[in-house]
Amino acid sequence: MAVQPKLAHVVLQTGRLAEMREWYCALLDAHVVVEGDGFAFLTYDQEHHRIALVQPPFPVEPKSPLAAGMQHMAFTFDCLDDLLDRYSELAGRGLRPKVPVQHGVTTSLYYRDPDGNFVEFQSDNFPAPEQATAYMLGEEYARDPLGPVFDPQTMRTARADGATVDRLTSRAWALATQEQPADPASIWA
Ligand SMILES: [Fe+2]
């Protein structure tokens, strides 16, 4: 079997380097490793850089929703409580997810950076990858692969009040506690 490489870093081209640097440092609890004229390398763990930002010496066009390319990058937390802790920390600093979705397989918060790129924070709803795969091959997922939106603050409060992780990470809980948009695609706009 071939040796598989690990994901090392992501590089984003931007026209607002300083704003993007501050945003990613805040979101990921990251720090600048090295920066210079038109670039900043950030990390949040042992790797020398995880996110790099580059600002070319020409005007950068705004991200078009019609352009092909990356829809989002995703970071995973070990458990729902860790995800909700980070949610609260960030909300306290005015950073809120644009799109909170109960995918069923993961509980996901999508933040949108100043350029319009989405960054997903997730926690897995199943303890084993095989269970997650089985869920994604099942009927509920086939009917609606996206899943319902939910209110992370309501979830956080319910969790603090003793609601179980199993209950809070069900699609039924999201549907029972949050009005759903008529057009699910509109949530990304
Ligand atoms: Fe994702």
Boltz pocket constraint, residues with backbone or C-beta under 6 A from the ligand:
constraints:
  - pocket:
      binder: B
      contacts: [[A, 72], [A, 73], [A, 74], [A, 120]]
      max_distance: 6.0
